[in-house]
Amino acid sequence: MLGKRKTKEGAEAEANNSESGLTVLKINLPQIILVVLVVLVCGYVSYLQYAGLVKKAQQVQHVADAEKMAALLGGRLVALGDQVAMQARADTGLTVAINAGDSEVLRRFESGLMSYFPEAVRIRVVRPADTDPDSSVSPPIGYACLDLARQAEAGSERPPLELHLQGSEDAHLDLVRPMMRNGEVMASLMVSFSAGKIESWLSELALDAGYVELQQGWEGPILGSIGGKGLKRDAATHRAVIPGSSWQLSYWADGSIGMAEAKKLGFLATFGVAAAVIVAIMFFYTLFLAGVIRRELLRMAEFMLESSRGKRFHSYPVKMVDMEKALQMMEPVLSRAKTKDNVKQKAEQGDEGVSDMMFMDFGEITVEESEGDAPAKGGADKS
């Protein structure tokens, strides 16, 4: 009952029920969560697509970088081989010395080529008859060196540049070209360089980041390296063959922070900020909507109360179309509702004692008591 006093426990229970009941915010909470999830999921999917494109572009760039470095090294080796081939020309006197095994003439020829190859550690004319290693020179000529000479004699115009005696103080690079006379191979010209030449060539590469290794063959020894060795993890990013040699270049790209990863935070933060803005807008809009509903319900209660008391011409502006429709639905009931003091009088007056209610304007409800509310003739019931 309305007039019953509430106990302390009852008031607390009612307050708890009110707090745990439905509110406009709770009703809109699933929509807010759904919108935020959609924004975040769309953001993440967009990032994955963006990252995929960026990583693909990075892979293409890494391959291009490795091939470019291999081409630079290969171009240097090819140019050096061409320079040796230009000097490997057997004139008549040299041909006679080769056939006769005149070592004095051959040594003079070798000494004369030092001006063309100032960085060479050894220049040697290897005849087809030279089949035994020679340790009298430095670096010594071993079987690996003789094998390159045999390749040149067999008709190979460009035997690959090779590293011999790796790890020893006599480690060196051998570059061999055939010495021709009237289309016939007379001997082989072998120009040797220090193994440190490899590091010199590597240092000239434009390597901004990453790690590069030179390897002799696909499974051979490592000739040299440049860059951060800590990047050498798993398989190489790309492996490229170096023209003019039996070497291959292995390249590990700098994978610490790629372009996609570096922009990931900012990319996702944009969608995070968008989600936060949406949450804030929907939260404050929910508070505004709750306030509007409370005011509309308050006007509705006032309207019902004033109508039941027969108040004359009171205006109750409402802003919600749904609220106005609800009041219109209640009009037939409210138009016949009066206070207890008028019940008997209205019964005697019949239909003439019923108040007329009408809506004057859209968005505003007006209550007006009609002229027929005057007491009816005939007197009251004397009971």
Salt bridges, closest charged atoms under 4 A:
GLU14 OE1 - LYS6 NZ 2.98
GLU67 OE2 - HIS238 NE2 2.77
ASP82 OD1 - ARG158 NH2 2.48
GLU104 OE2 - ARG108 NH1 3.26
GLU110 OE1 - ARG107 NE 2.77
GLU119 OE1 - LYS197 NZ 2.02
ASP130 OD1 - ARG127 NH2 3.25
ASP134 OD2 - ARG124 NH2 2.97
GLU153 OE2 - ARG150 NH2 2.87
GLU162 OE1 - HIS164 NE2 2.98
ASP174 OD1 - ARG122 NH2 2.95
ASP174 OD2 - HIS164 ND1 2.58
ASP174 OD2 - HIS172 NE2 2.97
GLU204 OE1 - ARG76 NH2 2.58
GLU213 OE2 - LYS232 NZ 3.01
GLU261 OE2 - LYS55 NZ 3.52
GLU296 OE2 - ARG299 NH1 2.91
GLU369 OE2 - LYS338 NZ 3.95
ASP373 OD2 - LYS338 NZ 3.99
